[in-house]
Amino acid sequence: MGRIRQEIPKGNFVFKNKANTKGKRILYLRYYVNGIPVMTSTGISVRESEWDSRRESVKSINPASERLNKRLREKREEIDKQIGLYPGHLTIGILRDMMNGRYRNKEERSQPQYADFIEYAFHYNQQSYDFGKIAFSTYNNDVYNIELFRSFVADETGEIVVPFKELTVTLFDRYKMHCLKRGNKKSSINKKLKPLFKAIDYAAKSGVIPGKQAYNICEDGYYELRERQYDPEVKESVRYLTQEQIDEFIRLYPLMRHDRTREYMDMFLFAFYAYGLRFSDVLTLEWKHIDWEERVIRKMIYKEKERYVAPLNENAIKILKRWKAKGYNNRFVFNLLPENFDLGNAMLLDTQRKSKNRSLQLSLQEVGHEFSERLPFNLSFHVARHSFAVYALRKGVPTHELSKLMGHKSLAATEKFYAKYLLQEFISEEDRAKLEKIFTLPK
């Protein structure tokens, strides 16, 4: 994976405050980091008429212009040099310290208790992406969530640098309360905390901070989302279509007015027949992934980044032949990406995935509204995946086989999403007979 490069910020001189009684205004040196301005006073005041904004220099009409321009030049050059030599992800806090003369040297920064946690979190997130542990979408969301935490700290303390030694349970409790007041749900707050806690956990494992400190912060840091109060009603945790509803979905296919709607329905059915293929893998499915002779799919799974091989049944083959006959795209099966699309461009692929998914979901919701009996949920593409899993379990497919067919990284993932909710419904007649025998009293 390519490293996400950070642009080196360029400084410029600007006026910030109003003119004083002598008509002079203070010049500030300003840089931008991730679109956020960081400014510091140069201590130099001049009249607006004495300032050349295009050349960013004091005009010669000011008798001290040569001396003032030298001071401005030296101040910017000093900070530019520090920025150029800085080895890590440049944060607002580090830049602010550079501009205010508080930047610690390498030896000081190497002491764990003084290291900037937010800089460390950015670095760990970047490292996870570079090593292929997380997808670009996760990387991008985590950058955003780390930035949110930094903004909170800045508002609370006036500082953007957070030394590890200042990480406390109280700090994160205040952050969670701040998020609640802004209307965030507890599940959303947990997502905001995740990249922060992952970095803290890694710091403890790497010996950067004491394990006890990490434990105190992270152990009960997430909100408990499960309801502990007894609920007598059994709630369905996995949204899926029954066999009868799949049949009705197929019945509705020729009744749809728009060709594009039928194409989206094709993709949904293909995902169902192709063992619950995710939308990201339908999006990136290429004709070269289809082995017509052996009737199998061979591709890298988008989410898991692992090789996936699965047989193609007759229903899936029929859909593929229908799209082959359309001749839309010589590379991508469902024509969701242009033939020359660069799959190595993680940022662009993530953008395309979200854009195409939105259009498809809206169309499927409309299809769901056409059902004879209204579905108790919005029909989405992922329902195809759940529907296959439930169908397979009811047909007696062992959980370990289902895990392979669905491209799960481990059996635990399959059990987490399906088995613990559904397996109790699928007790075979053989198992029932065994259970009955256990409790049969002797005559």
ZIVEN-V826725 format. One record per run of one state. SS is the DSSP state (2 for helix, 1 for strand, 0 for the rest). FROM is the first residue (numbers start at 1). LEN is the number of residues. Records with the same first field share a line. If there is no record, write none. Layout:
SS: FROM-LEN / FROM-LEN
This chain:
0: 1-11 / 16-9 / 34-2 / 47-1 / 53-4 / 59-6 / 86-6 / 100-6 / 110-2 / 115-1 / 131-5 / 158-5 / 167-2 / 182-4 / 206-5 / 219-24 / 254-5 / 274-5 / 284-2 / 292-4 / 301-6 / 312-2 / 327-5 / 333-13 / 370-12 / 395-4 / 406-5 / 426-3 / 439-5
1: 12-4 / 25-9 / 36-11 / 51-2 / 57-2 / 116-1 / 163-1 / 286-1 / 290-2 / 296-5 / 307-5 / 332-1
2: 48-3 / 65-21 / 92-8 / 106-4 / 112-3 / 117-14 / 136-22 / 164-3 / 169-13 / 186-20 / 211-8 / 243-11 / 259-15 / 279-5 / 287-3 / 314-13 / 346-24 / 382-13 / 399-7 / 411-15 / 429-10
